[in-house]
Amino acid sequence: MSYEEIKEFIKSKCSKEEIKQEIDKLLIDHNIDNLILIFYNLKSELTFEEIEKLQKSIIELDPENLKVTQEQQLNEKMDYDDLLYYRKQEIMINMIKEKAELNYQKLLQKGKFVFIDPKPEEGFYFGAMMYIPNGVENYTTLMMHCCNSPTATGIKSIKEANDFATYCNINDEFIFDLSNESKLPFFMPILPRINGFNTQIHNEFVENGDKEYFDQIQLGIPKKFRLSEEEKEKLIKNTKNLDTQIENMVSHCKDVLKLYVQSVSDKIIVEGFSAGSIFATKFINNKSNLVGGAIIGGNSGIYDIQNDDIIKSYYNGEKDNNNPADKKYNDTFSEKLKAKLEDDYKNNVKEKEKLSQNEYQIKKQKERLNGKKNTIYKIYDEKNHKNVQKTAIKDQIEFAKNASKIIKLNETKKKLNQEVKAYQHGFTNIIYISIILMIITILFIILK
């Protein structure tokens, strides 16, 4: 098939005229990269035979860059589908990077970025990105945004994976809208999401430094896209005790923030969506003494924050069918709950007819948490994993503002109580000293 024949075939698979017009624009200049992207967007609509035919035809259009050699097939386990997929990943990474560079310049007009290097001497081995919005109050609350990006497939080093995670999150409209509108600064631990080692969820394989599982998953991807042994060892070493590392990072970020404001509340607000919501929940349950508020979205309806004193806002789309927990969460409460909900769902025919497993879990989580102390739970009608944040943002901005006020008010009350107690203690000591001096004086007079 020629380029034009492929283009016309793809258009024939689209029912809407506006999509056909968009394809014409994207493919006007014999653009192989756009053709690959469109092919992958359309892939679910094609038969197996059509997919094979298109793959072969696209590769023949650019054999110099896309041809799979016999050596690659033997040594790198690559076939046509692999090569097109990884080419698509490279294209997507470049597009995400270009978009992030534009967004970065726009965001500089609304606030400041501070990039923090790993500081082993202070107890953390990965970097962070901090954003301070214009108009931040002199007494403020720091938020922590939990990293959420696609798996860094097609990336060959930890540095590239870290950069990719940063680009993806600079493109995250939700967290920057939340920060700019609430006037609350945030920091984000920069954690890579690599095949076989997903630090953004912090599952059992990361927590246990499971090299065997890491190797097994890495062997399933072409050799040229695998991490080296040295890089794998480094990643496992640098992500040990992640919760403690982030605790140390929180302390450092507060010190950095105090260069721009007069005072920072002791407790932070933790925010996470999708994979980030799983990481956020686990961190909060392990380090609840650091946290005053939480914003948790797209969490598949399983993972609950255990501390009732933390102010919490959960949100999910009614039609959310994405489960961000791809492997075990390594938390006894959540794993037992997950198993119970799966059994309930299998045995509940009526619910099964109406709801997917994930929708059922979200419904049950709302029932479980409704009315609990310091908890707001909202399900947005007809919204799914991809579009729920656009609808939820206004509610979460208001929640963040209120949570910050409550955190600061509680801390101010606590400090006043401590000062009153110190004053009372001091006053009591003065009375005691006065009595002792009086007794000494009387004794002196008597003895004289």
Long-range contacts (C-beta under 8 A, 24 or more apart in sequence): 1-53, 1-54, 1-57, 3-27, 3-30, 3-35, 3-61, 5-57, 6-35, 6-54, 6-57, 6-58, 6-61, 7-35, 9-54, 10-38, 10-39, 10-42, 13-42, 13-45, 13-46, 14-42, 32-58, 32-61, 32-62, 32-65, 32-66, 33-87, 33-91, 35-61, 36-84, 36-87, 36-88, 36-91, 37-88, 37-91, 37-92, 39-84, 40-84, 40-85, 40-88, 55-80, 55-81, 55-84, 56-80, 58-84, 59-83, 59-84, 72-222, 75-223, 76-222, 76-223, 76-224, 77-220, 77-221, 77-222, 77-223, 78-222, 82-222, 85-153, 86-153, 86-154, 86-222, 86-225, 89-153, 89-154, 90-154, 93-154, 93-155, 93-164, 96-164, 96-167, 96-168, 96-171, 97-163, 97-164, 97-167, 99-167, 99-171, 100-166, 100-167, 100-168, 100-170, 100-171, 103-170, 103-171, 104-170, 107-131, 107-170, 107-176, 110-134, 110-176, 110-180, 111-179, 111-180, 112-260, 114-256, 116-187, 116-249, 116-252, 116-253, 116-256, 118-238, 119-252, 122-248, 122-251, 122-252, 123-244, 123-245, 123-248, 124-245, 124-246, 124-248, 124-249, 124-252, 125-237, 125-238, 125-239, 125-245, 126-162, 126-189, 126-190, 126-191, 126-238, 126-239, 126-245, 127-162, 127-190, 128-187, 128-188, 128-189, 128-190, 128-249, 128-253, 129-166, 129-169, 129-170, 129-187, 129-188, 129-190, 130-185, 130-186, 130-187, 130-188, 130-253, 130-256, 130-257, 131-176, 131-179, 131-185, 131-186, 131-187, 132-185, 132-257, 132-260, 133-179, 133-180, 133-183, 133-184, 133-185, 134-180, 135-183, 136-183, 136-184, 136-185, 136-260, 136-261, 137-183, 137-261, 138-261, 138-262, 138-263, 139-261, 139-262, 139-263, 139-264, 139-265, 139-408, 140-183, 140-184, 140-185, 140-257, 140-261, 140-263, 140-264, 140-265, 140-404, 141-184, 141-264, 141-265, 141-267, 141-268, 141-269, 141-292, 141-293, 141-403, 141-404, 141-407, 141-408, 142-184, 142-185, 142-186, 142-187, 142-250, 142-253, 142-254, 142-257, 142-264, 142-265, 142-268, 142-269, 143-178, 143-179, 143-184, 143-185, 143-186, 143-187, 143-268, 143-269, 143-270, 143-271, 143-400, 144-186, 144-187, 144-188, 144-189, 144-246, 144-250, 144-268, 144-269, 144-270, 144-271, 144-280, 144-283, 145-169, 145-172, 145-175, 145-186, 145-187, 145-188, 145-271, 145-272, 145-276, 146-188, 146-189, 146-200, 146-270, 146-271, 146-272, 146-275, 146-276, 146-277, 146-279, 146-280, 146-283, 147-188, 147-189, 147-190, 147-191, 147-193, 147-200, 147-275, 147-276, 147-279, 148-172, 148-200, 148-272, 148-273, 148-274, 148-275, 148-276, 149-193, 149-200, 150-193, 151-193, 151-194, 151-195, 151-198, 152-192, 152-193, 152-194, 152-195, 153-195, 153-221, 153-225, 154-225, 155-194, 155-225, 156-224, 156-225, 156-226, 156-227, 157-227, 157-231, 158-192, 158-194, 158-227, 158-231, 158-234, 158-235, 161-192, 161-193, 161-194, 162-190, 162-191, 162-192, 164-192, 165-190, 165-191, 165-192, 165-193, 165-200, 166-190, 173-389, 174-273, 174-389, 174-393, 174-396, 175-271, 177-393, 177-397, 178-271, 178-295, 178-393, 178-396, 178-397, 178-400, 181-397, 182-397, 182-400, 182-401, 182-404, 184-269, 184-400, 184-401, 184-404, 185-257, 185-260, 186-271, 187-249, 187-250, 187-253, 189-246, 189-249, 191-239, 191-242, 191-279, 192-235, 193-275, 194-227, 194-235, 195-220, 195-221, 197-232, 197-235, 197-236, 197-239, 198-275, 198-326, 198-327, 199-235, 199-239, 199-242, 200-275, 200-276, 200-279, 201-275, 201-278, 201-279, 201-324, 201-325, 201-326, 201-327, 201-329, 202-242, 202-278, 202-279, 202-282, 202-283, 203-325, 203-326, 203-327, 203-328, 203-329, 203-330, 204-327, 204-328, 204-329, 204-330, 205-327, 206-239, 206-242, 207-242, 207-330, 208-330, 209-236, 209-237, 209-239, 209-240, 211-236, 243-282, 243-283, 243-286, 243-287, 246-283, 246-287, 247-287, 247-290, 250-290, 265-292, 265-404, 265-407, 265-408, 265-411, 266-411, 267-291, 267-292, 267-293, 267-407, 267-411, 268-292, 268-293, 269-293, 269-294, 269-295, 269-400, 269-403, 269-404, 269-407, 270-294, 270-295, 271-295, 271-296, 271-396, 271-400, 272-296, 272-297, 272-299, 273-297, 273-298, 273-389, 274-298, 274-299, 274-322, 274-324, 274-385, 275-324, 277-303, 277-324, 278-303, 278-324, 278-325, 278-329, 281-305, 281-334, 282-329, 282-331, 284-310, 285-331, 292-403, 292-406, 292-407, 292-410, 293-399, 293-400, 293-403, 293-404, 293-406, 293-407, 295-396, 295-399, 295-400, 297-388, 297-389, 297-392, 297-396, 298-322, 298-324, 298-385, 298-388, 298-389, 299-324, 300-324, 300-325, 300-358, 300-361, 300-362, 301-341, 301-358, 301-360, 301-361, 301-362, 301-363, 301-364, 301-365, 301-366, 302-329, 302-334, 302-337, 302-338, 302-341, 302-361, 302-365, 303-329, 303-331, 303-334, 304-333, 304-334, 304-337, 304-365, 304-368, 304-369, 306-333, 308-372, 308-373, 308-374, 309-373, 309-374, 310-374, 311-374, 311-402, 311-403, 311-406, 311-407, 312-374, 312-375, 312-376, 313-376, 313-378, 313-395, 313-396, 313-399, 313-403, 314-365, 314-366, 314-369, 314-375, 314-376, 314-377, 314-378, 315-377, 315-378, 315-379, 315-380, 315-388, 315-392, 315-395, 315-396, 316-362, 316-365, 316-378, 316-379, 316-380, 316-388, 317-379, 317-380, 317-382, 317-383, 317-384, 317-385, 317-387, 317-388, 318-359, 318-362, 318-379, 318-380, 318-381, 318-382, 318-383, 319-359, 319-382, 319-383, 319-384, 320-358, 320-359, 320-362, 320-383, 320-384, 320-385, 320-388, 321-356, 321-358, 321-359, 321-384, 321-385, 322-358, 322-384, 322-385, 323-357, 323-358
